[in-house]
Amino acid sequence: MTEYTVEFVGAGETITVSDKETILSACIEQGIAQEYSCRVGMCLACSAEIIEGDVAQPAARGFTEEERENYALTCMARPQSDLKLERGVYPPSIENDATSGTADTASAADD
Ligand code: FES
């Protein structure tokens, strides 16, 4: 088991995470307020932008290939190096869903 340092830039928070546990699990254990909901890789609420470093996240199916390089799904991602992450920055697919969600709400109101 290897332990890595995960720094949340702008938040002044740094935690230690082993390569055998998810970043979200370590956040919860260490009292870091990382946003999440489903914890099974579906909702993308726990995503964070990767500023520096690498993660393993083979189950992050909600991301495009490019997003997988630039964002960590913290409920699925395990560190493979020391990391710098930025919380509250979400991938474009979430922004697109939010836009289409507005349209869906409007059409649902028409029913
Ligand atoms: S908490 Fe839902 S994808 Fe991570």
Residues whose N, C-alpha, C, O or C-beta is under 5 A from the ligand:
A	BS01	FES	Y36 S37 C38 R39 V40 G41 M42 C43 L44 A45 C46 C75
